[in-house]
């Protein structure tokens, strides 16, 4: 039986289905549920040393991924479940693995 289930959510149609499938697993095993949305790293506008990041674009991306996370948490809540959620920044596989270790879901 699982004690903790970590779900990565991107808001896509397949992601929505996977979210509900993960919820079923968590409910079946009475596991604590964690949800993450992984934002890709922001690359500089000019790829050289001392490059500048576009602050407005970075803020738009952060808002987008916060909304994705909120959507996932809302879908879980509508299904009668609660989860802790977090937006992570970086390469997806690396960030999901780190988060799974952090919450002891592996």
C-alpha positions, 0 to 999 in steps of 0.5 A: 500500500502507498503512504504518499503519492506524488502527481505531476500535473500539466493541465493537458487533457491526458494530464487531467485523466492521469490526475484522476487515475492518481487520485483513485490510487491515493484514495484506494491506499489512503495515501497522502497526496502531493501535486506538482506543476513543473515550470521549465527553466527560463532561458536568457534573451541573449545566451551569453555571459551577463545575459538578461532575463525578461522579467515580464515573461518570467512572471507570465510563466510563473502565473501560468504554472500557478494556474495549472497547479490551482486547476489540479488542486481544484479538480482534486478538491471537487473529487473530495480529496485534498493535496499539498501542491507546489510549483517547481522550476527546472527540468521535469524529470529532475524536479519530480524525482527531487520532490518525490524524495523530499516527500518520501513518495519513493 
